[in-house]
Amino acid sequence: MPPLPLRSSDRPDITISVEEVYLSDMVGEALSDIIDGEATLDVRPGNLIVVTIDFELLIIRLQVVVNSRISVEQGRICVAVESIETGGHDLLDLLGMDQLVLSEDITQVIQGTLEEELGEGAQLLTIDTDETRVILTARWE
C-alpha cells in the first residue's frame, strides 16, 4: 500500500457546492413554523445572502428583506446581518434589535448544522458565492 500523501494545512480536503434552490428550500422549511408566509433565499456574488419573507398581516401584505454576508473566521462560518428592511425602513433600528447579537445567533445555528453534517474535526477554510451557489472548502484536523 502506498504511503498517504502529505497534507498541507492550507489545502482543502473537500469542496462543497450548495445550490441556491436547496438553501432556499431549507430556509422556507425552517421559517414555516415561525411565520405564516413564504421565505426565499437569494445567493449573490460577494458572499451576500438575501432572504425575502412575504406574509400577510391582517389586511396588509408585508415583505421583509434580510441582507447578510457570510465569511469564515477561525475555521467557522460567520454570518453578519447587514440590514432587515421593510417598506424602505430598517427594522433593526425600528425594533431596537442588536445587530451583533442577531448575527451571532444565526451564526451559531448554521455552524451547528455544518458541524453535524461535516463531522468532528472539520474546519472551514473558505466560503464564496456566485449567482446561484455557495462554495465551501474544508479540511479535517
Summary of the structure (lengths in Angstrom):
residues: 141
radius of gyration: 17.6
end to end distance: 23.1
largest distance: 70.4
contacts: 352
relative contact order: 0.19
helix: 27%
strand: 48%
